[in-house]
Amino acid sequence: NLARAHSSEQARIICAPVHQALSTLDGPYDLILVDPPYSDADGLRVVASPLLHGLLAPRAIIVLEHSPRIEVTGDVGLLRFVRTRRYGDSSISYWQRDAAGDLLTESEAMEDPG
């Protein structure tokens, strides 16, 4: 998929337990996709992880895929909760960090930084 999107040079996919993967990364990253096993509530712990927060670039976006039965709301550390969208039997939740660590409004969080 990365090759099809012509993104092989800018992105990589890591297939490993999350805490193992986080401890090997250098960062900073603009986008982190968290895709734990479907009904696993550990995704919220990953979003709150100091290891993950240490990898974030200014205005980084965190995307978590999860079961809609797992309730996700609220800011996490320096991350501003933006929204959750439900797609059938899956939900996608978004957080974003501002360059200074200040919390963003939802409209600011969804602006194109470029």
N, C-alpha and C positions, 0 to 999 in steps of 0.2 A: 504493500500500500504506500509506503514512503517513496518507493521508486516511481510509482504511478503519479504521485503528487509532486514529483521532482523535488523532494524534501530530504533525500538521503544524507545530504551534507549538513543540514540544519537540525536534524532530529534523529533520535534513536529510540528503539523499543527495548526495554529491559524486562526479561521474564525471570523474576526472582522474588522471593519473599520481600515485602516492602522495606522492612527495617534493614535487611541485608543490602538492598539496592541503595537506600538513602545514605547509608554509611560509606558507600564507595563513590558517591557523586561529588563534584566540585562546585557546580553552579557558577554564577547565578543563572536561573532559568526564568523565562518570561511566561511559560505555560507548563503546568504540571497536570496531567490527567491521572486521576486515582480511580482504578477500576478493580476493586476487590471482588472476590466471589459474590454472586448476586445477593444473597440474603445475609451477608456478613456485615455486622455493624462496626467492624474495625476501621472502615473507611473514615469514620468521624475521628477516630484516634489518630489516624494518619494526618488528616487536615490539621489537627491540633499539635502535632509532633514538633518539638523544637528542632529536630533534624531537618524536617521539611522547611520550616520557617527560615532556617539558616541558608537554604538554597535559593531563596526567592530574590528575584531582581525587583527594582522599583516598579510598581504597577503590575506585578505578576498576577496571573489569573490561575486559580485552582479550580478544577472541574472534577466533581465526584459523581460517579454513576452508582445508583443504589436502588434498593427496593422501595416502592412508594410506602410500604409498611414501616419503613424506618424514617422517623420524623427528623427533619433537618431544618433548623432555624438558628439564627443568631450569629453574631460576630465571634471570631476565634482569634484571640491575641490581636495582632495588627491587621488581621484579615477582616474585611467588611463583607458580611453576607449580602449577596446581591439578589438572588432569587433561586427558586426551584421550579423546574418545569417537569410535568409528567407526560410521558409518551407511552401509552398503553400500560404495560406492567413494569415499566422502568421509570425512574426519576433521575434527573440531572440537576445537581446543585452547583452554584457558582459563588466563589469568593474572589475579592480582589484587594490588593495592597497598593497603597499610594506611595509615591517616591519618598516622602518624608516620614512614612509610617502613620500618617493621619488617616482616619477613616474617610471613605468616599461616600457620596450619595449614590443611589442606584443609577441615575443618569450619567454621572461622572464615571462610574465603574464600567459602563457599557460603551463609552466613547472609544473611537479608534485613536490609539496613542500616536500613530504615525501621521 
